[in-house]
């Protein structure tokens, strides 16, 4: 009995075959595999890793032997991933991109090499934020790719930035957490629109809103509240509201004289004026502001450095809030203070609006 118990204990003390394989893996081999799979070329992977093509090929063969499965189909003049190879590449990609992020957070030198994940609060008037994103694409493109994700709730954006699911985000709200830094990306001016016939018939805008319902996007909650507050301040109370998940439908209904809706002023170009829609304003502008925010602890990452550089460039001539903290961008090991547009006084807008 004791002899049997000793053998059982001895068996438990022995590492499992899977654990033994893990200990035997040379992670350089996994990296060679990752680069070959990423480039789908032994030659290009050899150039990236700085070794010879035979060395790359041999290391991958050793990895395949250890894993007891082929990772590539070797065709004449080309290679293809096997099913197992595709699965391994998916996990290797996540692993090495996470590794680059880890190094970028603490490194005084520029690293990059990973995709940036940006969240944006969904609104049909996101033109200024989109323009800023295009500038960011150009600034970060030498270091990696950029992925964007949409959210309708600002709290969800903050949560995803906090847990590292997003690198930074654009919201219609100024974040209040001391663990977040932020800067103003831009503003969109909102105007109302209706058909030319309805505007001609109802010169009095109060009568226009009494005669026609207001159409709005159901998911654009913050903008809807801003518009509602603006109408209430002008003593205009809408009796009927059409809610839709489709902004294009709201415009079509307005064009047919069936409702009033709202659009970003930047949308009111030649194409809009040539159609049957016309725009108008009530008691001054409706301004929707956009803010980019990120974790303070991410300040060293090249993804955030490029963001703060753009914010600093766009904010010249504006005065930050007195006493507002300024994050730092580091390069070459030195900390350099950067002034960011945390809170700004509202700039005067043009008082001329299309009627």
N, C-alpha and C positions, 0 to 999 in steps of 0.2 A: 504493500500500500504506500509506504513512505517513498519507495523507489518510483512509483507511478506519479506521486505528487511532485517529486523533484523534477521529473521529466516535463510535467505540465508547466512548472514554474520556469524551467529552462526555456521551454518553447515560448512562453510569454515574454521572456527577456530578450528573445531574438527579434531583431527588427523585421518588419514585414517586407515583402518583396517590393511593394510600392515605395516604402520609405527608403529602402536601399537604392532604388533607382533615382530617387530625388537627391540623395547624397552623392551619387555618382555623376550626376549631370554637371557638365561644364557649361556654365551659363554663357560663356563666349560663343559656344556652339549655337545656343538659342538665339543669340544676337545676330550671328551670321545668317541663320535661317530667316530671321525677321527682315534683314536687309535684302536678302534675295527675294523673298516673297513680296516685299514692298516695291522693289524695282522690277521684279520678274526677269532678272538678268544676273547671271553669275559675274559677268564683267563689271557691271555697274556697282554691284555689291562689293566687289573686290576694291574698286576705286574708293568707295565710301569708307570701308574698314581699313584701308591701307595695307592689305596683304595681297598675295597672288591669287589668281583664279583657282589653281590646283589646291591651295590651302583652304579656300572657302568650300570647294567641292568636297574635300576630304573631311572637313569638320561636320558638314551636314550629313555625310554618310555615317559618321560615328554617332551622331545624334539619332539617326534613323535606326541604327543597330541597337542602341540603348533602349529606344522606345519600342523596338520590335514592330515598326510600321513604316512604310514609305511615305514621305511627305511631298514628294514631287513626282509627276509623270515626266520622264525625260524624253522629249520628242526631238526629231532632227531640227536643229537650229532654234529650238524653243523649249521652255519648260512650262508645266502647268501644275497647280496645287492639287493634291489628292483631297478627298473629303476630310481626312484626318489633318492634312496640311492646312486646309482652310480654317478648321476649328482651332488649331494651334496658333495660326497667324492672328486670328481675332483676339485671342487672349494675350499673345505676345505684344500685339500693338497696344492694347490697354496698359500692359505692364511697363513697356518702355516709354510710352507717353507720360504715364504717371511718374516714372523715374525722372524724366526731363523736367516735369513740373516741380518735383521735390528739389532738384538741384537748382532750378531757376529761382526758387523762393529764397535760398540762402546764398547764392553765388553773387559776387560783386561784378562778374563779367556777363555779357550777353550770351544766352544759350539758345532759347527758342526751340524749334523742332517739334512742337506739339500744337494741335489745333486749339484755338481759342473758342470758348463757348459763351455766347452772349444772349441774354434774355431781353425781350422787349415787351412792354405792356401794349396790348393790342388796342389800337384806335385808328379810325379811318383818316385821321388828320396827322398821321405820323411823318409827313413829308420832311420837316427839319431833322428829325431823328434819323431818317433814312439817308439824308445827305451826309450827316455826320458819320454814319456807318460806312458809307462809300469812302470817305477820307480815311477811316480806320483800316478798311480793307487794304488800301494802298500803303499805309504806314506799316502794317504788320506782315504784308505778303512776303518780304524777304526772310521771315522767321518761321512761317507756317501758314496753315489755312485757318479760315474763320467759319464757324457754324453759328447760326442764329435760331432762337426758339421763341415762340410767342406764348404770352400769358395774359389773361384778362384781369387777374387779381394782383395788385401790387404786393400784398402780404406774401403771396406765393413766390414772387420774384425774390423778395428779401430772404425767404427761407432757403431757396435754391442757391443763392449766393453764399449764405452762411454755411451750408453743408458742403460747399465745394462743387456742387453739381454745375454751377455756372461760374465763370471767371469774373464777369461783371454784367450789369444789366442797365436798362433804360426804363425809367418809371415816370409817371405823371406826378408822383409825390416826392417831396424832399424826405429822405430817410432821417430818422431821429436817433438811431442807435449810435452811441459813441464809438462802436467798433467798426462803423462804416464811414468811408470817405466818399464825397460826391462832388460833382460839378455840373453846372448848367450846360446842357447840350444845345438848346435852342428853344424857340417858341413858335407856335402856329396861331394865326389870327383866324377866328371863326366868324363866318357871315351866314345869314339866312338866304334861302333861295326859293323862288316860286316861278310859275310860268309867267311869261310876259303879259298874257291876257289877264291873269288874276291881279298882277301888280297894277295894271292899267285900270282895272275895275275898282280896286280898293286902294285908293290913294292914302286913306287912313290905315296905317298898319295895324292898329288895334282892331279895326273891323275885319282886316284880312285874317287875323288869328281867330276871330270869332266865327268867321265863315268857313274856314278850312281847318282840318285837324293837323297836328304836328306829327310828322313821321320821324322816327329815330331808331338807331340800332340798339337792340336790347342789351347787347354785351358791352356797349361803350358807356358804362355806368358813370364814370367820373365826368366825362364830357356832358352827358345828359344832365347831371346835377348842376354843372356850370351854366348850361343853357337855361335850365329851369330857374336858377337863382337870378340870372340876368333878366329874364322875362318878368319875374316877380318884382324886381327892382324898377322895371319900367311900367309897373301897374298893368301888365298884360297877363291874363290868366287863361290858359288854354283849356277849353272844355273837353276836347277829345284828342287822344294820342294814339297813333298807330305805331306799334312796336314790331320790329322785324329783325331777324338775324342777318339780313342781306341789305347792305347799304345801297347797292345798285338799284334795288327795287324802290327804295325811298326816293332816289333821284328820278326814276321813271315816272313814279306817281306824281311827283312835283312838276315834272315836265308836262304831264297831261292835265295839269290844273286841279289835281285831286287832293293836294296837301301842300304844306310848307315843310321844308327840311333845312338842314344846316350843312355847310361844307367848309373846308379850309380855304381861306382867301387865296392861297397859292394855286388852288384848283381852278379858280375863276379866270382862266386864260381865254385865248381866242376861240378854242373849240367850244367852251361852255357858252360864250357870248353869241356865237353863231347859231346855237340851237335855240330852243324855246325857253330855256331857263334864264332867269335874271337874278342878280344878288342884291341884297340890301342889308343895312345895319340898323341897330336900334340903340340909342343912348350910349354911343361909344363902342369900343372894341371888346370882343370876348377873346381873351388870350389864354392859350393852353401851353404850359411850359413842360419841358422834358429834362430829366436829370439822370446822368450816369452815376452809378455807385458801385463800390467794390469794397472788399475787406481790407482793413488797415494792414493786416499781416501779409497781404499779397503785394505790397508796394514795390518789392524788388523785382518781381516778375517782369520780363520784357513786355508781356501782354499788357500790363498795367502801366509800365513806363511809357509805352507808345500812346496809351489812352490819355495819361496826364499831360504829355507833350501837346497833344491836340487841344485839350481843354485849356491849357495855358495860352496857346497861340490864339484860340478863338476868344479868349477873355480879355485881351489887351484893351486898355482904355476903360475897363469897368472896375468899380471899387468893391473889394470883398468886404464882408461883414466885419466890423471891428472885433478883434479878438478871436476870429475864427481860426481853428487849427489848420495848419498846412502840412500835408504829407510830404515825404521826401522821396526823390528818385535818386538812386545810387548808380554810379558808374565808375569803374576803376577803383572801387573800394571806398570812395569818398561820398559823403551824404551832401546832396545839394538841395536846398529848400526850393520848393515850387509853389507859387501862389496859384490857388485854384478858385474858381468862381462859386464859392459855397452859397452865399446869399447876396443878391444884387438888388439895387434899387431899380424899379421898373423904368425902362427907357420910354421916352415919349414916342407915341406912334402917330402916323399920319392921320389927320382928322378928316381927310377926304375919303369917302366911301362911295362905291357905286350905288346908285339909286335905281 
